[in-house]
Amino acid sequence: MAGDHVVYVLECADGSLYTGYTTDLQRRIAEHNAGDGAKYTRGRTPVELRYHERYDSRSAAMSREYELKQLSRAQKERLVGLE
């Protein structure tokens, strides 16, 4: 299905930003908030979705996830509208 691959940015309870990839955004956010998501987000709940992009292929989404993870905090804040 088109746009099944999602790159997302979460804001954690401590104010930090987490970037990830999934094929089911709502399920993944619930996993993060339940403490079953990434090791980084455990103990930083609740998390809130700040930004996401959809892609048709896993490879495109994974490439974009890598790009976002290379951004500075300030660049990420501009991207997600937190500044």
mmCIF file of the N, C-alpha and C atoms, coordinates in Angstrom:
data_MODEL
# 
_entry.id   MODEL 
# 
loop_
_atom_site.group_PDB 
_atom_site.id 
_atom_site.type_symbol 
_atom_site.label_atom_id 
_atom_site.label_alt_id 
_atom_site.label_comp_id 
_atom_site.label_asym_id 
_atom_site.label_entity_id 
_atom_site.label_seq_id 
_atom_site.pdbx_PDB_ins_code 
_atom_site.Cartn_x 
_atom_site.Cartn_y 
_atom_site.Cartn_z 
_atom_site.occupancy 
_atom_site.B_iso_or_equiv 
_atom_site.pdbx_formal_charge 
_atom_site.auth_seq_id 
_atom_site.auth_comp_id 
_atom_site.auth_asym_id 
_atom_site.auth_atom_id 
_atom_site.pdbx_PDB_model_num 
ATOM 1   N N  . MET A 1 1  ? 0.838  -1.184 0.000  1.00 0.00 ? 1  MET A N  1 
ATOM 2   C CA . MET A 1 1  ? 0.000  0.000  0.000  1.00 0.00 ? 1  MET A CA 1 
ATOM 3   C C  . MET A 1 1  ? 0.887  1.254  0.000  1.00 0.00 ? 1  MET A C  1 
ATOM 4   N N  . ALA A 1 2  ? 0.460  2.275  -0.673 1.00 0.00 ? 2  ALA A N  1 
ATOM 5   C CA . ALA A 1 2  ? 1.249  3.503  -0.775 1.00 0.00 ? 2  ALA A CA 1 
ATOM 6   C C  . ALA A 1 2  ? 1.369  4.181  0.581  1.00 0.00 ? 2  ALA A C  1 
ATOM 7   N N  . GLY A 1 3  ? 2.562  4.642  0.877  1.00 0.00 ? 3  GLY A N  1 
ATOM 8   C CA . GLY A 1 3  ? 2.785  5.380  2.110  1.00 0.00 ? 3  GLY A CA 1 
ATOM 9   C C  . GLY A 1 3  ? 2.778  4.534  3.363  1.00 0.00 ? 3  GLY A C  1 
ATOM 10  N N  . ASP A 1 4  ? 3.037  3.237  3.234  1.00 0.00 ? 4  ASP A N  1 
ATOM 11  C CA . ASP A 1 4  ? 3.022  2.339  4.387  1.00 0.00 ? 4  ASP A CA 1 
ATOM 12  C C  . ASP A 1 4  ? 4.237  2.479  5.288  1.00 0.00 ? 4  ASP A C  1 
ATOM 13  N N  . HIS A 1 5  ? 5.289  3.084  4.800  1.00 0.00 ? 5  HIS A N  1 
ATOM 14  C CA . HIS A 1 5  ? 6.530  3.184  5.553  1.00 0.00 ? 5  HIS A CA 1 
ATOM 15  C C  . HIS A 1 5  ? 6.641  4.598  6.121  1.00 0.00 ? 5  HIS A C  1 
ATOM 16  N N  . VAL A 1 6  ? 6.751  4.689  7.438  1.00 0.00 ? 6  VAL A N  1 
ATOM 17  C CA . VAL A 1 6  ? 6.672  5.983  8.119  1.00 0.00 ? 6  VAL A CA 1 
ATOM 18  C C  . VAL A 1 6  ? 7.940  6.264  8.917  1.00 0.00 ? 6  VAL A C  1 
ATOM 19  N N  . VAL A 1 7  ? 8.460  7.466  8.744  1.00 0.00 ? 7  VAL A N  1 
ATOM 20  C CA . VAL A 1 7  ? 9.548  7.983  9.569  1.00 0.00 ? 7  VAL A CA 1 
ATOM 21  C C  . VAL A 1 7  ? 8.909  9.009  10.489 1.00 0.00 ? 7  VAL A C  1 
ATOM 22  N N  . TYR A 1 8  ? 9.223  8.936  11.772 1.00 0.00 ? 8  TYR A N  1 
ATOM 23  C CA . TYR A 1 8  ? 8.543  9.813  12.716 1.00 0.00 ? 8  TYR A CA 1 
ATOM 24  C C  . TYR A 1 8  ? 9.524  10.408 13.719 1.00 0.00 ? 8  TYR A C  1 
ATOM 25  N N  . VAL A 1 9  ? 9.101  11.536 14.310 1.00 0.00 ? 9  VAL A N  1 
ATOM 26  C CA . VAL A 1 9  ? 9.878  12.168 15.373 1.00 0.00 ? 9  VAL A CA 1 
ATOM 27  C C  . VAL A 1 9  ? 8.959  12.323 16.571 1.00 0.00 ? 9  VAL A C  1 
ATOM 28  N N  . LEU A 1 10 ? 9.408  11.818 17.708 1.00 0.00 ? 10 LEU A N  1 
ATOM 29  C CA . LEU A 1 10 ? 8.661  11.929 18.953 1.00 0.00 ? 10 LEU A CA 1 
ATOM 30  C C  . LEU A 1 10 ? 9.351  12.912 19.878 1.00 0.00 ? 10 LEU A C  1 
ATOM 31  N N  . GLU A 1 11 ? 8.558  13.617 20.670 1.00 0.00 ? 11 GLU A N  1 
ATOM 32  C CA . GLU A 1 11 ? 9.116  14.401 21.765 1.00 0.00 ? 11 GLU A CA 1 
ATOM 33  C C  . GLU A 1 11 ? 8.882  13.599 23.034 1.00 0.00 ? 11 GLU A C  1 
ATOM 34  N N  . CYS A 1 12 ? 9.950  13.325 23.746 1.00 0.00 ? 12 CYS A N  1 
ATOM 35  C CA . CYS A 1 12 ? 9.863  12.555 24.982 1.00 0.00 ? 12 CYS A CA 1 
ATOM 36  C C  . CYS A 1 12 ? 9.521  13.481 26.150 1.00 0.00 ? 12 CYS A C  1 
ATOM 37  N N  . ALA A 1 13 ? 9.109  12.876 27.258 1.00 0.00 ? 13 ALA A N  1 
ATOM 38  C CA . ALA A 1 13 ? 8.720  13.648 28.438 1.00 0.00 ? 13 ALA A CA 1 
ATOM 39  C C  . ALA A 1 13 ? 9.852  14.534 28.945 1.00 0.00 ? 13 ALA A C  1 
ATOM 40  N N  . ASP A 1 14 ? 11.107 14.132 28.710 1.00 0.00 ? 14 ASP A N  1 
ATOM 41  C CA . ASP A 1 14 ? 12.238 14.940 29.170 1.00 0.00 ? 14 ASP A CA 1 
ATOM 42  C C  . ASP A 1 14 ? 12.630 16.036 28.173 1.00 0.00 ? 14 ASP A C  1 
ATOM 43  N N  . GLY A 1 15 ? 11.828 16.167 27.083 1.00 0.00 ? 15 GLY A N  1 
ATOM 44  C CA . GLY A 1 15 ? 12.081 17.203 26.094 1.00 0.00 ? 15 GLY A CA 1 
ATOM 45  C C  . GLY A 1 15 ? 12.994 16.767 24.962 1.00 0.00 ? 15 GLY A C  1 
ATOM 46  N N  . SER A 1 16 ? 13.559 15.566 25.053 1.00 0.00 ? 16 SER A N  1 
ATOM 47  C CA . SER A 1 16 ? 14.427 15.085 23.979 1.00 0.00 ? 16 SER A CA 1 
ATOM 48  C C  . SER A 1 16 ? 13.594 14.621 22.793 1.00 0.00 ? 16 SER A C  1 
ATOM 49  N N  . LEU A 1 17 ? 14.262 14.516 21.650 1.00 0.00 ? 17 LEU A N  1 
ATOM 50  C CA . LEU A 1 17 ? 13.584 14.096 20.423 1.00 0.00 ? 17 LEU A CA 1 
ATOM 51  C C  . LEU A 1 17 ? 14.103 12.727 20.005 1.00 0.00 ? 17 LEU A C  1 
ATOM 52  N N  . TYR A 1 18 ? 13.197 11.866 19.572 1.00 0.00 ? 18 TYR A N  1 
ATOM 53  C CA . TYR A 1 18 ? 13.546 10.519 19.120 1.00 0.00 ? 18 TYR A CA 1 
ATOM 54  C C  . TYR A 1 18 ? 13.026 10.327 17.701 1.00 0.00 ? 18 TYR A C  1 
ATOM 55  N N  . THR A 1 19 ? 13.854 9.818  16.821 1.00 0.00 ? 19 THR A N  1 
ATOM 56  C CA . THR A 1 19 ? 13.478 9.559  15.433 1.00 0.00 ? 19 THR A CA 1 
ATOM 57  C C  . THR A 1 19 ? 13.434 8.058  15.204 1.00 0.00 ? 19 THR A C  1 
ATOM 58  N N  . GLY A 1 20 ? 12.376 7.596  14.535 1.00 0.00 ? 20 GLY A N  1 
ATOM 59  C CA . GLY A 1 20 ? 12.244 6.166  14.282 1.00 0.00 ? 20 GLY A CA 1 
ATOM 60  C C  . GLY A 1 20 ? 11.535 5.871  12.979 1.00 0.00 ? 20 GLY A C  1 
ATOM 61  N N  . TYR A 1 21 ? 11.391 4.567  12.708 1.00 0.00 ? 21 TYR A N  1 
ATOM 62  C CA . TYR A 1 21 ? 10.747 4.066  11.502 1.00 0.00 ? 21 TYR A CA 1 
ATOM 63  C C  . TYR A 1 21 ? 9.724  3.001  11.894 1.00 0.00 ? 21 TYR A C  1 
ATOM 64  N N  . THR A 1 22 ? 8.597  2.952  11.189 1.00 0.00 ? 22 THR A N  1 
ATOM 65  C CA . THR A 1 22 ? 7.584  1.934  11.445 1.00 0.00 ? 22 THR A CA 1 
ATOM 66  C C  . THR A 1 22 ? 6.690  1.761  10.226 1.00 0.00 ? 22 THR A C  1 
ATOM 67  N N  . THR A 1 23 ? 5.894  0.714  10.245 1.00 0.00 ? 23 THR A N  1 
ATOM 68  C CA . THR A 1 23 ? 4.857  0.539  9.219  1.00 0.00 ? 23 THR A CA 1 
ATOM 69  C C  . THR A 1 23 ? 3.472  0.721  9.827  1.00 0.00 ? 23 THR A C  1 
ATOM 70  N N  . ASP A 1 24 ? 3.403  0.944  11.155 1.00 0.00 ? 24 ASP A N  1 
ATOM 71  C CA . ASP A 1 24 ? 2.126  1.160  11.843 1.00 0.00 ? 24 ASP A CA 1 
ATOM 72  C C  . ASP A 1 24 ? 2.348  2.214  12.919 1.00 0.00 ? 24 ASP A C  1 
ATOM 73  N N  . LEU A 1 25 ? 2.103  3.463  12.566 1.00 0.00 ? 25 LEU A N  1 
ATOM 74  C CA . LEU A 1 25 ? 2.463  4.590  13.429 1.00 0.00 ? 25 LEU A CA 1 
ATOM 75  C C  . LEU A 1 25 ? 1.722  4.571  14.763 1.00 0.00 ? 25 LEU A C  1 
ATOM 76  N N  . GLN A 1 26 ? 0.405  4.361  14.737 1.00 0.00 ? 26 GLN A N  1 
ATOM 77  C CA . GLN A 1 26 ? -0.359 4.381  15.993 1.00 0.00 ? 26 GLN A CA 1 
ATOM 78  C C  . GLN A 1 26 ? 0.085  3.266  16.941 1.00 0.00 ? 26 GLN A C  1 
ATOM 79  N N  . ARG A 1 27 ? 0.304  2.069  16.388 1.00 0.00 ? 27 ARG A N  1 
ATOM 80  C CA . ARG A 1 27 ? 0.768  0.955  17.221 1.00 0.00 ? 27 ARG A CA 1 
ATOM 81  C C  . ARG A 1 27 ? 2.133  1.265  17.827 1.00 0.00 ? 27 ARG A C  1 
ATOM 82  N N  . ARG A 1 28 ? 3.011  1.837  17.026 1.00 0.00 ? 28 ARG A N  1 
ATOM 83  C CA . ARG A 1 28 ? 4.371  2.116  17.482 1.00 0.00 ? 28 ARG A CA 1 
ATOM 84  C C  . ARG A 1 28 ? 4.387  3.158  18.593 1.00 0.00 ? 28 ARG A C  1 
ATOM 85  N N  . ILE A 1 29 ? 3.578  4.192  18.466 1.00 0.00 ? 29 ILE A N  1 
ATOM 86  C CA . ILE A 1 29 ? 3.508  5.213  19.520 1.00 0.00 ? 29 ILE A CA 1 
ATOM 87  C C  . ILE A 1 29 ? 2.987  4.579  20.808 1.00 0.00 ? 29 ILE A C  1 
ATOM 88  N N  . ALA A 1 30 ? 1.968  3.719  20.692 1.00 0.00 ? 30 ALA A N  1 
ATOM 89  C CA . ALA A 1 30 ? 1.434  3.015  21.863 1.00 0.00 ? 30 ALA A CA 1 
ATOM 90  C C  . ALA A 1 30 ? 2.511  2.141  22.505 1.00 0.00 ? 30 ALA A C  1 
ATOM 91  N N  . GLU A 1 31 ? 3.321  1.482  21.684 1.00 0.00 ? 31 GLU A N  1 
ATOM 92  C CA . GLU A 1 31 ? 4.419  0.659  22.214 1.00 0.00 ? 31 GLU A CA 1 
ATOM 93  C C  . GLU A 1 31 ? 5.423  1.514  22.982 1.00 0.00 ? 31 GLU A C  1 
ATOM 94  N N  . HIS A 1 32 ? 5.779  2.661  22.410 1.00 0.00 ? 32 HIS A N  1 
ATOM 95  C CA . HIS A 1 32 ? 6.711  3.565  23.101 1.00 0.00 ? 32 HIS A CA 1 
ATOM 96  C C  . HIS A 1 32 ? 6.126  3.983  24.457 1.00 0.00 ? 32 HIS A C  1 
ATOM 97  N N  . ASN A 1 33 ? 4.855  4.379  24.472 1.00 0.00 ? 33 ASN A N  1 
ATOM 98  C CA . ASN A 1 33 ? 4.241  4.855  25.704 1.00 0.00 ? 33 ASN A CA 1 
ATOM 99  C C  . ASN A 1 33 ? 4.048  3.748  26.735 1.00 0.00 ? 33 ASN A C  1 
ATOM 100 N N  . ALA A 1 34 ? 3.953  2.510  26.274 1.00 0.00 ? 34 ALA A N  1 
ATOM 101 C CA . ALA A 1 34 ? 3.803  1.371  27.186 1.00 0.00 ? 34 ALA A CA 1 
ATOM 102 C C  . ALA A 1 34 ? 5.154  0.878  27.705 1.00 0.00 ? 34 ALA A C  1 
ATOM 103 N N  . GLY A 1 35 ? 6.245  1.489  27.224 1.00 0.00 ? 35 GLY A N  1 
ATOM 104 C CA . GLY A 1 35 ? 7.576  1.068  27.637 1.00 0.00 ? 35 GLY A CA 1 
ATOM 105 C C  . GLY A 1 35 ? 8.095  -0.103 26.827 1.00 0.00 ? 35 GLY A C  1 
ATOM 106 N N  . ASP A 1 36 ? 7.398  -0.451 25.747 1.00 0.00 ? 36 ASP A N  1 
ATOM 107 C CA . ASP A 1 36 ? 7.795  -1.575 24.893 1.00 0.00 ? 36 ASP A CA 1 
ATOM 108 C C  . ASP A 1 36 ? 8.468  -1.121 23.604 1.00 0.00 ? 36 ASP A C  1 
ATOM 109 N N  . GLY A 1 37 ? 8.710  0.172  23.474 1.00 0.00 ? 37 GLY A N  1 
ATOM 110 C CA . GLY A 1 37 ? 9.331  0.684  22.257 1.00 0.00 ? 37 GLY A CA 1 
ATOM 111 C C  . GLY A 1 37 ? 10.842 0.611  22.356 1.00 0.00 ? 37 GLY A C  1 
ATOM 112 N N  . ALA A 1 38 ? 11.490 1.560  21.769 1.00 0.00 ? 38 ALA A N  1 
ATOM 113 C CA . ALA A 1 38 ? 12.950 1.594  21.760 1.00 0.00 ? 38 ALA A CA 1 
ATOM 114 C C  . ALA A 1 38 ? 13.506 1.778  23.171 1.00 0.00 ? 38 ALA A C  1 
ATOM 115 N N  . LYS A 1 39 ? 14.685 1.240  23.385 1.00 0.00 ? 39 LYS A N  1 
ATOM 116 C CA . LYS A 1 39 ? 15.354 1.373  24.681 1.00 0.00 ? 39 LYS A CA 1 
ATOM 117 C C  . LYS A 1 39 ? 15.467 2.846  25.087 1.00 0.00 ? 39 LYS A C  1 
ATOM 118 N N  . TYR A 1 40 ? 15.729 3.705  24.104 1.00 0.00 ? 40 TYR A N  1 
ATOM 119 C CA . TYR A 1 40 ? 15.899 5.143  24.387 1.00 0.00 ? 40 TYR A CA 1 
ATOM 120 C C  . TYR A 1 40 ? 14.653 5.748  25.016 1.00 0.00 ? 40 TYR A C  1 
ATOM 121 N N  . THR A 1 41 ? 13.472 5.361  24.541 1.00 0.00 ? 41 THR A N  1 
ATOM 122 C CA . THR A 1 41 ? 12.247 6.017  25.016 1.00 0.00 ? 41 THR A CA 1 
ATOM 123 C C  . THR A 1 41 ? 11.737 5.449  26.340 1.00 0.00 ? 41 THR A C  1 
ATOM 124 N N  . ARG A 1 42 ? 12.232 4.274  26.748 1.00 0.00 ? 42 ARG A N  1 
ATOM 125 C CA . ARG A 1 42 ? 11.816 3.729  28.050 1.00 0.00 ? 42 ARG A CA 1 
ATOM 126 C C  . ARG A 1 42 ? 12.298 4.666  29.146 1.00 0.00 ? 42 ARG A C  1 
ATOM 127 N N  . GLY A 1 43 ? 11.418 5.019  30.047 1.00 0.00 ? 43 GLY A N  1 
ATOM 128 C CA . GLY A 1 43 ? 11.792 5.952  31.105 1.00 0.00 ? 43 GLY A CA 1 
ATOM 129 C C  . GLY A 1 43 ? 11.679 7.404  30.679 1.00 0.00 ? 43 GLY A C  1 
ATOM 130 N N  . ARG A 1 44 ? 11.327 7.629  29.419 1.00 0.00 ? 44 ARG A N  1 
ATOM 131 C CA . ARG A 1 44 ? 11.146 9.004  28.928 1.00 0.00 ? 44 ARG A CA 1 
ATOM 132 C C  . ARG A 1 44 ? 9.703  9.206  28.466 1.00 0.00 ? 44 ARG A C  1 
ATOM 133 N N  . THR A 1 45 ? 8.814  8.389  28.966 1.00 0.00 ? 45 THR A N  1 
ATOM 134 C CA . THR A 1 45 ? 7.405  8.467  28.587 1.00 0.00 ? 45 THR A CA 1 
ATOM 135 C C  . THR A 1 45 ? 6.691  9.482  29.474 1.00 0.00 ? 45 THR A C  1 
ATOM 136 N N  . PRO A 1 46 ? 5.568  10.042 29.035 1.00 0.00 ? 46 PRO A N  1 
ATOM 137 C CA . PRO A 1 46 ? 4.945  9.742  27.743 1.00 0.00 ? 46 PRO A CA 1 
ATOM 138 C C  . PRO A 1 46 ? 5.647  10.443 26.587 1.00 0.00 ? 46 PRO A C  1 
ATOM 139 N N  . VAL A 1 47 ? 5.496  9.863  25.413 1.00 0.00 ? 47 VAL A N  1 
ATOM 140 C CA . VAL A 1 47 ? 6.030  10.478 24.197 1.00 0.00 ? 47 VAL A CA 1 
ATOM 141 C C  . VAL A 1 47 ? 4.878  11.051 23.396 1.00 0.00 ? 47 VAL A C  1 
ATOM 142 N N  . GLU A 1 48 ? 5.199  12.052 22.595 1.00 0.00 ? 48 GLU A N  1 
ATOM 143 C CA . GLU A 1 48 ? 4.178  12.697 21.771 1.00 0.00 ? 48 GLU A CA 1 
ATOM 144 C C  . GLU A 1 48 ? 4.701  12.829 20.338 1.00 0.00 ? 48 GLU A C  1 
ATOM 145 N N  . LEU A 1 49 ? 3.875  12.445 19.390 1.00 0.00 ? 49 LEU A N  1 
ATOM 146 C CA . LEU A 1 49 ? 4.255  12.554 17.988 1.00 0.00 ? 49 LEU A CA 1 
ATOM 147 C C  . LEU A 1 49 ? 4.369  14.022 17.611 1.00 0.00 ? 49 LEU A C  1 
ATOM 148 N N  . ARG A 1 50 ? 5.505  14.413 17.050 1.00 0.00 ? 50 ARG A N  1 
ATOM 149 C CA . ARG A 1 50 ? 5.719  15.794 16.622 1.00 0.00 ? 50 ARG A CA 1 
ATOM 150 C C  . ARG A 1 50 ? 5.779  15.934 15.105 1.00 0.00 ? 50 ARG A C  1 
ATOM 151 N N  . TYR A 1 51 ? 6.147  14.835 14.408 1.00 0.00 ? 51 TYR A N  1 
ATOM 152 C CA . TYR A 1 51 ? 6.348  14.954 12.971 1.00 0.00 ? 51 TYR A CA 1 
ATOM 153 C C  . TYR A 1 51 ? 6.385  13.558 12.361 1.00 0.00 ? 51 TYR A C  1 
ATOM 154 N N  . HIS A 1 52 ? 5.877  13.441 11.133 1.00 0.00 ? 52 HIS A N  1 
ATOM 155 C CA . HIS A 1 52 ? 6.040  12.172 10.418 1.00 0.00 ? 52 HIS A CA 1 
ATOM 156 C C  . HIS A 1 52 ? 5.988  12.398 8.914  1.00 0.00 ? 52 HIS A C  1 
ATOM 157 N N  . GLU A 1 53 ? 6.606  11.483 8.197  1.00 0.00 ? 53 GLU A N  1 
ATOM 158 C CA . GLU A 1 53 ? 6.611  11.485 6.729  1.00 0.00 ? 53 GLU A CA 1 
ATOM 159 C C  . GLU A 1 53 ? 6.317  10.062 6.278  1.00 0.00 ? 53 GLU A C  1 
ATOM 160 N N  . ARG A 1 54 ? 5.549  9.918  5.194  1.00 0.00 ? 54 ARG A N  1 
ATOM 161 C CA . ARG A 1 54 ? 5.210  8.589  4.661  1.00 0.00 ? 54 ARG A CA 1 
ATOM 162 C C  . ARG A 1 54 ? 5.957  8.340  3.353  1.00 0.00 ? 54 ARG A C  1 
ATOM 163 N N  . TYR A 1 55 ? 6.373  7.083  3.172  1.00 0.00 ? 55 TYR A N  1 
ATOM 164 C CA . TYR A 1 55 ? 7.103  6.676  1.968  1.00 0.00 ? 55 TYR A CA 1 
ATOM 165 C C  . TYR A 1 55 ? 6.522  5.385  1.413  1.00 0.00 ? 55 TYR A C  1 
ATOM 166 N N  . ASP A 1 56 ? 6.705  5.189  0.113  1.00 0.00 ? 56 ASP A N  1 
ATOM 167 C CA . ASP A 1 56 ? 6.210  3.991  -0.553 1.00 0.00 ? 56 ASP A CA 1 
ATOM 168 C C  . ASP A 1 56 ? 7.139  2.798  -0.396 1.00 0.00 ? 56 ASP A C  1 
ATOM 169 N N  . SER A 1 57 ? 8.400  3.046  -0.075 1.00 0.00 ? 57 SER A N  1 
ATOM 170 C CA . SER A 1 57 ? 9.338  1.932  0.058  1.00 0.00 ? 57 SER A CA 1 
ATOM 171 C C  . SER A 1 57 ? 10.068 2.003  1.393  1.00 0.00 ? 57 SER A C  1 
ATOM 172 N N  . ARG A 1 58 ? 10.425 0.832  1.886  1.00 0.00 ? 58 ARG A N  1 
ATOM 173 C CA . ARG A 1 58 ? 11.171 0.747  3.132  1.00 0.00 ? 58 ARG A CA 1 
ATOM 174 C C  . ARG A 1 58 ? 12.530 1.419  2.976  1.00 0.00 ? 58 ARG A C  1 
ATOM 175 N N  . SER A 1 59 ? 13.182 1.205  1.838  1.00 0.00 ? 59 SER A N  1 
ATOM 176 C CA . SER A 1 59 ? 14.519 1.772  1.645  1.00 0.00 ? 59 SER A CA 1 
ATOM 177 C C  . SER A 1 59 ? 14.490 3.303  1.659  1.00 0.00 ? 59 SER A C  1 
ATOM 178 N N  . ALA A 1 60 ? 13.481 3.900  1.058  1.00 0.00 ? 60 ALA A N  1 
ATOM 179 C CA . ALA A 1 60 ? 13.366 5.368  1.066  1.00 0.00 ? 60 ALA A CA 1 
ATOM 180 C C  . ALA A 1 60 ? 13.153 5.879  2.485  1.00 0.00 ? 60 ALA A C  1 
ATOM 181 N N  . ALA A 1 61 ? 12.293 5.193  3.226  1.00 0.00 ? 61 ALA A N  1 
ATOM 182 C CA . ALA A 1 61 ? 12.016 5.606  4.602  1.00 0.00 ? 61 ALA A CA 1 
ATOM 183 C C  . ALA A 1 61 ? 13.250 5.452  5.480  1.00 0.00 ? 61 ALA A C  1 
ATOM 184 N N  . MET A 1 62 ? 13.967 4.355  5.320  1.00 0.00 ? 62 MET A N  1 
ATOM 185 C CA . MET A 1 62 ? 15.163 4.131  6.136  1.00 0.00 ? 62 MET A CA 1 
ATOM 186 C C  . MET A 1 62 ? 16.257 5.159  5.808  1.00 0.00 ? 62 MET A C  1 
ATOM 187 N N  . SER A 1 63 ? 16.365 5.521  4.546  1.00 0.00 ? 63 SER A N  1 
ATOM 188 C CA . SER A 1 63 ? 17.334 6.554  4.152  1.00 0.00 ? 63 SER A CA 1 
ATOM 189 C C  . SER A 1 63 ? 16.982 7.886  4.793  1.00 0.00 ? 63 SER A C  1 
ATOM 190 N N  . ARG A 1 64 ? 15.692 8.222  4.790  1.00 0.00 ? 64 ARG A N  1 
ATOM 191 C CA . ARG A 1 64 ? 15.252 9.478  5.391  1.00 0.00 ? 64 ARG A CA 1 
ATOM 192 C C  . ARG A 1 64 ? 15.441 9.456  6.910  1.00 0.00 ? 64 ARG A C  1 
ATOM 193 N N  . GLU A 1 65 ? 15.170 8.315  7.531  1.00 0.00 ? 65 GLU A N  1 
ATOM 194 C CA . GLU A 1 65 ? 15.397 8.196  8.975  1.00 0.00 ? 65 GLU A CA 1 
ATOM 195 C C  . GLU A 1 65 ? 16.862 8.491  9.290  1.00 0.00 ? 65 GLU A C  1 
ATOM 196 N N  . TYR A 1 66 ? 17.760 7.926  8.511  1.00 0.00 ? 66 TYR A N  1 
ATOM 197 C CA . TYR A 1 66 ? 19.188 8.163  8.717  1.00 0.00 ? 66 TYR A CA 1 
ATOM 198 C C  . TYR A 1 66 ? 19.508 9.656  8.577  1.00 0.00 ? 66 TYR A C  1 
ATOM 199 N N  . GLU A 1 67 ? 18.951 10.292 7.543  1.00 0.00 ? 67 GLU A N  1 
ATOM 200 C CA . GLU A 1 67 ? 19.181 11.733 7.336  1.00 0.00 ? 67 GLU A CA 1 
ATOM 201 C C  . GLU A 1 67 ? 18.723 12.536 8.543  1.00 0.00 ? 67 GLU A C  1 
ATOM 202 N N  . LEU A 1 68 ? 17.533 12.231 9.043  1.00 0.00 ? 68 LEU A N  1 
ATOM 203 C CA . LEU A 1 68 ? 16.998 12.981 10.184 1.00 0.00 ? 68 LEU A CA 1 
ATOM 204 C C  . LEU A 1 68 ? 17.851 12.780 11.426 1.00 0.00 ? 68 LEU A C  1 
ATOM 205 N N  . LYS A 1 69 ? 18.356 11.580 11.608 1.00 0.00 ? 69 LYS A N  1 
ATOM 206 C CA . LYS A 1 69 ? 19.180 11.306 12.784 1.00 0.00 ? 69 LYS A CA 1 
ATOM 207 C C  . LYS A 1 69 ? 20.515 12.050 12.735 1.00 0.00 ? 69 LYS A C  1 
ATOM 208 N N  . GLN A 1 70 ? 20.930 12.495 11.557 1.00 0.00 ? 70 GLN A N  1 
ATOM 209 C CA . GLN A 1 70 ? 22.176 13.244 11.421 1.00 0.00 ? 70 GLN A CA 1 
ATOM 210 C C  . GLN A 1 70 ? 21.991 14.735 11.703 1.00 0.00 ? 70 GLN A C  1 
ATOM 211 N N  . LEU A 1 71 ? 20.753 15.203 11.772 1.00 0.00 ? 71 LEU A N  1 
ATOM 212 C CA . LEU A 1 71 ? 20.490 16.622 12.008 1.00 0.00 ? 71 LEU A CA 1 
ATOM 213 C C  . LEU A 1 71 ? 20.841 17.016 13.434 1.00 0.00 ? 71 LEU A C  1 
ATOM 214 N N  . SER A 1 72 ? 21.192 18.277 13.596 1.00 0.00 ? 72 SER A N  1 
ATOM 215 C CA . SER A 1 72 ? 21.435 18.801 14.943 1.00 0.00 ? 72 SER A CA 1 
ATOM 216 C C  . SER A 1 72 ? 20.081 18.984 15.642 1.00 0.00 ? 72 SER A C  1 
ATOM 217 N N  . ARG A 1 73 ? 20.125 19.166 16.934 1.00 0.00 ? 73 ARG A N  1 
ATOM 218 C CA . ARG A 1 73 ? 18.892 19.390 17.698 1.00 0.00 ? 73 ARG A CA 1 
ATOM 219 C C  . ARG A 1 73 ? 18.145 20.608 17.134 1.00 0.00 ? 73 ARG A C  1 
ATOM 220 N N  . ALA A 1 74 ? 18.857 21.678 16.860 1.00 0.00 ? 74 ALA A N  1 
ATOM 221 C CA . ALA A 1 74 ? 18.225 22.896 16.345 1.00 0.00 ? 74 ALA A CA 1 
ATOM 222 C C  . ALA A 1 74 ? 17.551 22.629 14.995 1.00 0.00 ? 74 ALA A C  1 
ATOM 223 N N  . GLN A 1 75 ? 18.217 21.868 14.133 1.00 0.00 ? 75 GLN A N  1 
ATOM 224 C CA . GLN A 1 75 ? 17.633 21.545 12.829 1.00 0.00 ? 75 GLN A CA 1 
ATOM 225 C C  . GLN A 1 75 ? 16.372 20.698 12.993 1.00 0.00 ? 75 GLN A C  1 
ATOM 226 N N  . LYS A 1 76 ? 16.405 19.744 13.909 1.00 0.00 ? 76 LYS A N  1 
ATOM 227 C CA . LYS A 1 76 ? 15.215 18.919 14.171 1.00 0.00 ? 76 LYS A CA 1 
ATOM 228 C C  . LYS A 1 76 ? 14.076 19.765 14.721 1.00 0.00 ? 76 LYS A C  1 
ATOM 229 N N  . GLU A 1 77 ? 14.404 20.697 15.614 1.00 0.00 ? 77 GLU A N  1 
ATOM 230 C CA . GLU A 1 77 ? 13.363 21.564 16.185 1.00 0.00 ? 77 GLU A CA 1 
ATOM 231 C C  . GLU A 1 77 ? 12.699 22.398 15.102 1.00 0.00 ? 77 GLU A C  1 
ATOM 232 N N  . ARG A 1 78 ? 13.489 22.883 14.142 1.00 0.00 ? 78 ARG A N  1 
ATOM 233 C CA . ARG A 1 78 ? 12.917 23.639 13.033 1.00 0.00 ? 78 ARG A CA 1 
ATOM 234 C C  . ARG A 1 78 ? 12.010 22.746 12.191 1.00 0.00 ? 78 ARG A C  1 
ATOM 235 N N  . LEU A 1 79 ? 12.469 21.540 11.927 1.00 0.00 ? 79 LEU A N  1 
ATOM 236 C CA . LEU A 1 79 ? 11.700 20.595 11.118 1.00 0.00 ? 79 LEU A CA 1 
ATOM 237 C C  . LEU A 1 79 ? 10.345 20.283 11.745 1.00 0.00 ? 79 LEU A C  1 
ATOM 238 N N  . VAL A 1 80 ? 10.329 20.050 13.045 1.00 0.00 ? 80 VAL A N  1 
ATOM 239 C CA . VAL A 1 80 ? 9.081  19.655 13.704 1.00 0.00 ? 80 VAL A CA 1 
ATOM 240 C C  . VAL A 1 80 ? 8.287  20.833 14.264 1.00 0.00 ? 80 VAL A C  1 
ATOM 241 N N  . GLY A 1 81 ? 8.816  22.049 14.091 1.00 0.00 ? 81 GLY A N  1 
ATOM 242 C CA . GLY A 1 81 ? 8.080  23.246 14.512 1.00 0.00 ? 81 GLY A CA 1 
ATOM 243 C C  . GLY A 1 81 ? 8.114  23.522 16.001 1.00 0.00 ? 81 GLY A C  1 
ATOM 244 N N  . LEU A 1 82 ? 9.195  23.166 16.667 1.00 0.00 ? 82 LEU A N  1 
ATOM 245 C CA . LEU A 1 82 ? 9.298  23.395 18.117 1.00 0.00 ? 82 LEU A CA 1 
ATOM 246 C C  . LEU A 1 82 ? 10.022 24.680 18.485 1.00 0.00 ? 82 LEU A C  1 
ATOM 247 N N  . GLU A 1 83 ? 10.607 25.370 17.511 1.00 0.00 ? 83 GLU A N  1 
ATOM 248 C CA . GLU A 1 83 ? 11.370 26.565 17.888 1.00 0.00 ? 83 GLU A CA 1 
ATOM 249 C C  . GLU A 1 83 ? 10.483 27.768 18.042 1.00 0.00 ? 83 GLU A C  1 
# 
